[in-house]
């Protein structure tokens, strides 16, 4: 019989098992169908590929996956250990999803953060646009931290890869860093609409299936308090069940 958490009814325990199976099935299907470049990025080494993680979770009842602050902190801490080998000089946070992961990363790397604001999703209509819009770019003082330095771009999730492609291109053309790398907490295993240059190193904290990720800084957008969100994240984090 399914293993149960204390207080879970047999029906709820069986439902949890099915939701976890659905999550793993989606991930397995994505891994099988996606091109290699969508899984590990163009310049990742085989060793980096081995270190990228797939984790057992389950879908919430609304079909989404919720991530809590503690879970994300663990992902960033592990990601930072791998990124250190690349020896970045500055973090370039993509707003808004990359701001909090970049701040977590800074604690580990002790290097400055600069920020850009890019938009691919229309928050009003909750739809994806055909192209990425630059809402805010680096001012002169921030540019001086990037020019001739090793710049690590930070975002929360690699979904279509169009935002990352846009940011890399703009950074290389406008700010002339000596090298560029990309680090994301989550890489959705799917065929990508964007691409990265072959010389851009790529780091992903975890590979996840192509389902809706819910992050704690967006709790209100889903009608939840932060405490409700964190409770849902614990339910989704089923690795030890």
N, C-alpha and C positions, 0 to 999 in steps of 0.2 A: 504493500500500500504506500501511497505518497507520504513522504516525511512531512510533518506538520509543525508549524510554530505553535507555541502555547496559545490557546484561545481560538485557533482557526477551526471552523467546522470542516467535516470531511468534504463538503461541496466546495468550500472556499479553497481548501488545500488542493483539490483536484483542478480547480480553475487556475490556481497559481502555476501548477505544473504545465497546464496547457499553454498559458501565457508565456512561460519561459521557453517551452518547446517552439512556440511560434517565433519568438525572438531569435533563437538559435537557427531555426529553419530559414528565416529571412537573411540572417548573416551568412549562412552557408551558401545560399543561393546567390547572394551578391558576390561572395568570394569566387564562386565557380564561374560566374558570368562576366565579371568585370575584367578589363584589361589590366595587365600587371602594373602599368603606370598609374592606374587609379588606386592601387593598393599601397604602393610604397614610394611614389614620386620618382622623378627622373634621375636624381643624383644620389638616392639612398644606396647605401652599401648593403650587401647581403647580411652583414652583422646587424645593421640597423633594422632591416626587415624582420629578423628574428626577434628583436627586442620589442617591436610593436605588438601591442596586446589585443587579443580578443577576449572578452569577458562575458560570462554567463549572467544575463539579466532577464527580466520578464517585462512584458508590456503591462501598463496600467489598464484599467477597465475601459478607458477612453481610447486605447490603442496607441498612446504616446509612451515615451520613456522619460522619467523625471530624474534629474541629477541634483544631488544636494551639495552644499558648499564643502563639506568634509571629503566627499568622494572626489570632487573636482580638484581639491587641494592635493590629494594623494596622486592624482593623474599628473598635475603640473610638477610636483616634486620629483616624480620619477622621470618625467620628460626633461626637466632641468639637468639631471645627471647626465643624460645623453647629449644634450645641447652643449654642455660645457666643453666637450671635446672639439666642437667646432670653433670655440673661442670668439663669441660675438663681442662687439664693442658697444652696441646700442640696440635697444628694443624698439621696434616700430609697431605700436598697437593699432589695430584696425578697429575703429569705433562703429557701433557700440559694443559688439560681442567680445572683442579682444582686449578691452580695457582691464577687466578684472583678472583674467589669466596673465596678462602682462605684469600687473602689479604683484601677483603671486610669484611669477618668475623672477622679478627683480630682487626679491628677498634672497633667492638662491644664487643669483649671478652677480649682484652688486654692481650693476651698470645702469646708465640713464635710460629713461623711457621718453620717446616722442610719440605723438599721436596723429593719425589721419582719420578722416571720417568719410566713408564710402557707403553708397546705397545701391543695393540690388533689389531689395524687397520693399514694396509699398506698404508701410505700416497702416495707412488709412484703409486700403482695400484688401490688405493681407494677400497680396499677389506678388509674383516675381516679375521684374521688368525685363526688357529685352537686352539692356546694357547697364553697365555699372556707371553710376554718377559720382563724381568727386564733389563732396560737400565742403570739405576743408582739407587743406594740405599744409605742409610744413612751412613755418615762417623762417626768417633768415637765421635766427639763433638756433632753431632746431636743425636746419639744414647743415649748419656747421658741425653738428654732432654726427651727421651721417656721411658727409662728403669725405671720401677716402678711407672710410671705416668699414668694418664688417657688421652689416645690419641684419638683424633677425626679426622678421615680420611675424607677429603673433595674432592669431584669430581663434575663436572658440571652436569652429567647425569648418571642415572642408566639405562642402556640399556639391555645388556645381563646378567649383574651382574658378569660376569667372571673376570673383572678387579678388582672389589671390593673384590670378594672372594680371589683372588690372593694376594691382598695387605694386607687384614686382616690376612691371613695365614702366610705370610712372616713376618709381624710385630710381631705377637705372637710368632713365632718360633725363630726369630733372635734377637728381641729387648726386649722381656719380659715386655710389659706395664702391669700395674695393671688392666686396663680395656680398652676396645676398643669400639668405636661407629663410625657410618658412617653417614655423612650428604651430601645430593646431592640437587642441585637446582631443578632438574626435574627427576621424576621417570616415565619411559615409562611403561604404563600399558600393560603388555604382559607376557607370560610365560617366565621365566628366565632360562638361561643355567647354571648359577652359583647359589650358595647358601651361606648364612651366618650362622655362629654358633648361637645357640639359645641365648647365653648370650651377643650378640653384639646388642646394641641399634641402632635403625635405624630412621633417620629423613629425610623426603623429603619435599622440599619447595612447590612443586606442582606435581600433577599427570597429565600426558600428554599422548595423544594417540601415537601410534607407527608410527610416521611420522618423516621426516627428520628435525631436529632442526638446525637452523643456528645461531651461536653466533657471536657477533660483532668482536671479535678478529680473526675470520676466514673470514672476509668480502672479502678479496682479493682472497680467494680460490674459491669464487662463482662469481668472475669477477666484484665485486661491490666496489665502494669507501665506506668509513665508513659513509659518509652522505647519500648515496643511501641506504645502509643497514639500517640505523636508520629510514629512510622514510618508507622502507618496514616493519620494525618492528611496526611502528605506525599503518600502514594499517592492520597488522595482529592482533593488540591488539584491538579487537572489542567489549570489554566488555560493553562499554557505548553506543554502537550503538542502 
